[in-house]
Amino acid sequence: MAFTIVVDDLRGPQIAAFLEEHLEEMRSITPEGSVHALDLDALRGPEVTFWVVYDDGELVGCGAIKRIGGAHGEIKSMRTAYARRRDGIAGLLLTHMLEQAKAMGLERLSLETGSTEHFARARRLYEKFGFEPCGAFAGYGPDPHSAFMTRTL
């Protein structure tokens, strides 16, 4: 495996299809109004930095950081290709994103993920990287389908 992580401008059809699959999955398991994944246009905003992970040219993962105020950022759109889950890609990308967040001058990273069993592995991954439960932030409201987590950098 030869992983490469690069910033992506979200203009290619491969990443568009990858993210559409992500949105479709989220919509299929999460009630309407509780899906907080960003679409392509929102991910292209100037406050968002978006990375993709390739393995020998194959798109296998993605993730973004959105600046939400001052030195606070939010992790958005973390996803690993379904066939590549459990290959260490999410941990590799999260390590990279934490390093980049520090380099960007961020002092805190927060995230919203699902609260159901489907998202248990994601929550364990974030806990392993020092994220702790927190309250809603950045305009989110209380939602029984959301788990909020944060960590200082």
C-alpha positions as a printed Julia matrix, in Angstrom:
153×3 Matrix{Float64}:
   0.0    0.0     0.0
   1.28   3.41   -0.99
  -1.0    5.98    0.58
  -0.98   9.59   -0.57
  -2.99  12.37    1.09
  -3.59  15.52   -0.93
  -5.79  18.62   -0.8
  -8.58  18.3    -3.36
 -10.61  21.02   -5.1
 -13.72  18.8    -5.35
 -14.04  19.29   -9.11
 -13.46  15.71  -10.29
 -16.2   13.16  -11.0
 -14.54  10.49   -8.84
 -14.73  12.52   -5.62
 -18.23  13.74   -6.51
 -19.43  10.13   -6.81
 -17.59   9.16   -3.6
 -19.29  11.96   -1.65
 -22.71  11.28   -3.2
 -22.4    7.69   -1.98
 -21.6    9.09    1.48
 -24.68  11.35    1.46
 -26.91   8.52    0.25
 -25.69   6.24    3.03
 -26.21   8.93    5.67
 -29.74   9.62    4.38
 -30.57   5.9     4.43
 -29.66   5.43    8.12
 -30.34   8.84    9.66
 -33.7   10.64    9.86
 -34.24  13.73    7.73
 -33.11  16.81    9.62
 -30.37  14.87   11.4
 -28.01  14.46    8.42
 -25.32  17.13    8.8
 -22.99  16.07    5.98
 -22.09  18.92    3.64
 -22.76  18.77   -0.08
 -20.13  19.55   -2.73
 -20.91  23.28   -2.9
 -20.62  23.68    0.88
 -17.38  21.68    0.95
 -15.93  24.01   -1.71
 -16.32  27.02    0.62
 -13.24  29.08    1.47
 -13.44  28.05    5.14
 -13.05  24.34    4.24
  -9.88  22.38    3.52
 -10.65  19.01    1.95
  -8.25  16.06    1.68
  -8.45  12.82   -0.24
  -6.53   9.62    0.4
  -5.29   7.56   -2.51
  -3.78   4.09   -2.43
  -1.77   3.61   -5.63
  -4.12   6.0    -7.43
  -7.35   4.54   -6.0
  -9.54   6.95   -4.0
  -9.97   5.26   -0.61
 -10.88   8.05    1.82
 -11.61  11.7     2.42
 -12.04  14.25    5.17
 -12.29  17.98    5.7
 -11.77  20.67    8.29
 -14.1   23.64    8.33
 -13.11  26.75   10.25
 -16.06  27.62   12.47
 -14.68  30.58   14.37
 -11.38  31.89   15.61
  -9.08  28.98   16.36
 -11.91  26.41   16.31
 -12.39  23.92   13.48
 -14.83  21.14   12.72
 -14.1   17.79   11.12
 -16.47  17.16    8.21
 -17.01  14.38    5.68
 -14.67  11.74    7.11
 -15.22   8.65    4.99
 -13.37   5.5     4.03
 -14.33   3.46    0.98
 -16.58   0.65    2.17
 -14.32  -2.12    0.83
 -11.31  -0.54    2.58
 -12.72  -0.08    6.07
 -10.46  -1.52    8.76
  -7.35  -0.91    6.63
  -6.13   1.94    8.87
  -7.08   4.66    6.38
  -9.25   6.66    8.79
  -6.53   6.71   11.44
  -3.92   7.74    8.88
  -6.13  10.55    7.6
  -7.14  11.7    11.08
  -3.47  11.9    12.11
  -2.78  14.01    9.02
  -5.76  16.27    9.67
  -4.75  16.85   13.3
  -1.23  17.85   12.16
  -2.67  20.15    9.5
  -5.12  21.71   11.94
  -2.22  22.64   14.22
  -0.3   24.06   11.24
  -3.4   26.12   10.34
  -3.31  27.67   13.82
  -6.37  25.87   15.14
  -6.46  25.19   18.87
  -9.61  23.05   19.03
 -11.29  20.55   16.72
 -14.86  19.41   17.18
 -17.12  17.08   15.25
 -20.63  15.77   14.94
 -21.22  12.11   14.2
 -24.1    9.71   14.63
 -25.17   8.42   18.03
 -26.48   5.06   16.83
 -24.69   1.71   16.73
 -23.85   2.26   13.04
 -21.43   5.01   14.12
 -19.89   3.2    17.12
 -16.61   2.44   15.32
 -16.3    6.08   14.29
 -16.86   7.25   17.87
 -14.24   4.76   19.13
 -11.75   6.02   16.55
 -12.28   9.63   17.64
 -11.96   8.65   21.31
  -8.68   6.86   20.51
  -7.42  10.18   19.1
  -8.36  12.13   22.22
 -11.81  13.42   21.33
 -14.26  13.62   24.21
 -18.03  14.07   24.3
 -19.21  17.66   24.36
 -22.38  19.64   23.85
 -23.73  20.94   20.58
 -21.59  23.66   18.98
 -21.52  26.02   15.97
 -25.26  26.24   15.45
 -26.1   22.59   16.01
 -29.04  21.96   18.27
 -29.68  19.03   20.56
 -30.41  15.94   18.48
 -30.82  12.38   19.78
 -29.22  11.14   16.53
 -26.04  13.21   17.01
 -22.97  12.7    19.14
 -20.74  15.76   19.57
 -17.04  15.43   20.38
 -14.11  17.82   20.78
 -10.43  18.01   21.63
  -7.79  20.64   22.1
  -4.74  20.56   19.87
